[in-house]
């Protein structure tokens, strides 16, 4: 026969003359809780103090100040990233042009129709003349084709052929087309539609405008590298290579005649 365990008697705190509030069962022992005792104080619900309107306004004000300080810094960092990309790509093109000059003894010809649209893509990648009679030039990597018969060469670039070309039937002493720009990324090339039907590829900035409303050739997202080797005004006897980036509605000129980025320079397009 199981006997009931006798629970100990709990006496009130010394000097307490009132009655116990309640009885709690803790680990199978009956505990009598008295007002003001440690157990009773721990069992009370603690009220959490909420933020006042003034405190909320102060916090919002601090966030606004921090945002005003951070946003210009973020914009400056982004601008520097755009400029760095353009400068890196320009150095890549300069290296390719210098290699071309070493191989042929002259710089790649520029476009008769102006520096904005030029045949630098075909000259630096190299071509083969697969059809002499029709004047069809294929890039060595088979990424593009251009012909003088259908008007692509003449209408867009104002030239009749590509100098960096392997000609069919030529002997071993004849120069062969070479690819001076092997590490070209897809974002550095754009397809340009001219005269409604003609299709050509040109070298562009991988960052595009980057402002969407900056359209130097009338097409969103195409910002070509400008090139002039026939009558360069900034590098006589050499060539001019430049591009303009529109960042936050301000133009930034990156060029090969100065290492300094010229801000808001609209005289050279």
SULZI-V79304 format. One record per helix or strand of 2 or more residues. SS is the DSSP state (H for helix, E for strand). FROM is the first residue (numbers start at 1). TO is the last residue. If there is no record, write none. Layout:
SS	FROM	TO
SS	FROM	TO
This chain:
E	22	26
E	29	33
H	38	43
H	53	104
H	120	125
E	127	131
E	136	139
E	145	147
H	152	157
E	165	167
H	186	188
E	189	194
E	198	204
E	226	228
E	240	247
E	250	255
E	262	263
